[in-house]
Amino acid sequence: MTLEQQIPLGRQVDVALEKLGGELKGMSAGTIVLQIRDDAVGRFGIRHLPVDCQDKEQGSKGLSTEQVLELRRLAVQALRHKSGWTHGEISYDFVLKQGRVFVSVQFESNYNMANVLFRYSPKKRDRRDVSNE
């Protein structure tokens, strides 16, 4: 058992976002991407445009330290909606509007057909039919 498997996924997400904290400060929108394998965070990072478009609010300088902490809290809370899969990707789209942080979460589960077929064992009656051919 690896160290990552001993640490709950929620804690791993929090640590990943803590590491991204410096990059998140000052951003007003973006997407945080976490790749999950065996319920452990692998790669993680941020997708964003380096320049805001015309909708930038007057006086807005992006996320503050407190807003980054709120984003981390919301990201961990969103994990309650993840169920039944261990491999995939989690995307957190965030935006700062009127001083509030809004987050939308997308879960993507991934499966490997080779693993599914490897674990598949036909029933006895199916084995008899195959042997008669």
C-alpha positions, 0 to 999 in steps of 0.5 A, a space after each residue: 500500500 502506497 502513502 497516497 492510498 493511506 491518505 484520504 482523497 479529500 486530504 489529497 485534494 486539499 494538499 494539491 490545491 494548497 500547492 496551487 495556492 500561489 498560482 491561484 492568488 490573483 486569478 479571477 477564473 480558471 479550471 483546476 484539473 486533478 487526475 485520479 488513479 486508484 483513488 489517489 491524486 496524480 497530476 494536477 494543475 490549472 488551465 486558464 487564459 493569462 489575460 482576462 477578457 472584457 468582463 473584468 470587474 473594476 478594481 478586481 485583482 483576483 482571488 485573495 488568500 481567504 477566497 483561495 481557502 474558500 475554493 479549497 473548502 468547496 473543492 473538498 466538499 464536492 467530493 461527496 458527489 463522487 461515487 463508485 469509481 477510482 480512476 478518472 479526472 476531476 475538474 473544478 471551474 471557478 470564477 470570482 464575481 462580485 467578490 464571491 467564489 463560484 465553483 462548478 465541478 465535473 467528475 469523469 470516470 475512466 475504465 480500462 476494457 482490458 481490466 474488465 475482460 480480464 476479470 470476466 469469467 463466463 458462466 458454466 453454461 456459456 463454457 459448455 456452449 463454447 466447447 461444443 463448437 
